[in-house]
């Protein structure tokens, strides 16, 4: 599992959307407009039904302009998914977070709710990301790993500190299992909110599991 996480930062060899750094002001604005248009569309329909023409129309430009900035619809959606990395990095900005037994239960609940908030903000994109990764799309599989890497590394560090005799690979495996579990719960809550247990009940259950994982002694 550690090897899988380490592979997250490797290049896929596949062209991604044209980097904004290569564009001028007007180009950056057009690129941003196309991304925002794709974001609007994925919020209201299946990503499988989204076309370059629809994105261009939503953005008030032409399909020809779309292809100046992106190869295809997958390209622009990948770029939107890639931006989610910034949100996951924010979960471990406090060094003491999930390290102090006196506040561990509160921190665990904050962590779980923070992860759920990422799904609340980016649910359609997260579903698309997972779907493509599950279909064997290497580009999105590596994106899943890279987006999850800050969380996996932060949680692995804390598991090792709790139990120094544990090999890092074993601690990483525990972190992977926990993150995979809460990710699927968050996914289910997003897709079937009326058919699930109350979100707060599930969040508190996940927080108790995490607290037991990290409680010293």
NORUR-V57760 format. One record per residue. N is the residue number from 0. OMEGA is omega in radians with two decimals (none if undefined). Layout:
BEGIN
{{N/OMEGA} {N/OMEGA}}
END
This chain:
BEGIN
{{0/3.09} {1/3.11} {2/3.11} {3/-3.14} {4/-3.13} {5/-3.14} {6/-3.06} {7/-3.09} {8/-3.11} {9/3.12} {10/-3.12} {11/-3.08} {12/3.14} {13/3.13} {14/3.03} {15/-3.14} {16/-3.11} {17/-3.10} {18/-3.14} {19/-3.12} {20/-3.13} {21/-3.02} {22/3.00} {23/-3.08} {24/-3.11} {25/3.11} {26/3.10} {27/3.13} {28/3.13} {29/3.12} {30/3.12} {31/3.12} {32/3.11} {33/3.11} {34/3.12} {35/3.11} {36/3.11} {37/3.11} {38/3.10} {39/-3.08} {40/-3.10} {41/3.08} {42/-3.03} {43/-3.11} {44/3.10} {45/3.10} {46/3.13} {47/-3.13} {48/-3.09} {49/3.13} {50/3.07} {51/3.13} {52/3.14} {53/3.11} {54/-3.14} {55/3.13} {56/3.13} {57/-3.11} {58/3.14} {59/3.12} {60/-3.07} {61/3.05} {62/3.12} {63/3.10} {64/3.11} {65/-3.05} {66/2.98} {67/-3.02} {68/-3.08} {69/3.11} {70/-3.04} {71/-3.13} {72/3.12} {73/-3.12} {74/-3.11} {75/3.11} {76/3.06} {77/-3.14} {78/3.09} {79/3.12} {80/-3.12} {81/-3.11} {82/-3.14} {83/-3.14} {84/-3.12} {85/-3.13} {86/-3.10} {87/-3.14} {88/-3.07} {89/-3.05} {90/-3.06} {91/-3.14} {92/3.13} {93/-3.09} {94/-3.11} {95/-3.08} {96/-3.14} {97/3.11} {98/-3.06} {99/-3.09} {100/-3.08} {101/3.14} {102/-3.00} {103/-3.12} {104/3.12} {105/3.12} {106/-3.13} {107/3.12} {108/3.09} {109/3.13} {110/-3.11} {111/3.13} {112/3.09} {113/3.11} {114/3.10} {115/3.12} {116/3.08} {117/3.09} {118/3.14} {119/-3.13} {120/-2.97} {121/-3.03} {122/-3.12} {123/3.11} {124/3.12} {125/3.10} {126/3.13} {127/3.11} {128/-3.13} {129/-3.14} {130/-3.14} {131/3.10} {132/3.13} {133/3.11} {134/3.13} {135/3.10} {136/-3.02} {137/-3.14} {138/-3.12} {139/3.08} {140/3.12} {141/3.08} {142/3.06} {143/-3.12} {144/-3.09} {145/3.10} {146/-3.12} {147/-3.03} {148/3.12} {149/3.13} {150/-3.13} {151/-3.13} {152/3.13} {153/-3.13} {154/3.11} {155/3.10} {156/-3.07} {157/3.08} {158/3.11} {159/3.11} {160/3.13} {161/-3.07} {162/-3.05} {163/-3.13} {164/-3.11} {165/3.07} {166/-3.08} {167/3.11} {168/3.13} {169/3.09} {170/3.10} {171/3.13} {172/3.09} {173/3.14} {174/3.13} {175/-3.13} {176/-3.11} {177/-3.12} {178/3.11} {179/-3.13} {180/-3.09} {181/3.08} {182/3.14} {183/3.08} {184/3.13} {185/3.11} {186/-3.14} {187/3.12} {188/-3.14} {189/-3.07} {190/-3.06} {191/-3.07} {192/-3.10} {193/-3.09} {194/-3.07} {195/2.99} {196/3.11} {197/-3.09} {198/-3.10} {199/3.09} {200/3.13} {201/-3.14} {202/3.14} {203/3.08} {204/3.10} {205/3.13} {206/3.10} {207/3.10} {208/-3.14} {209/3.12} {210/3.12} {211/3.12} {212/-2.97} {213/-3.12} {214/-3.14} {215/3.11} {216/none}}
END
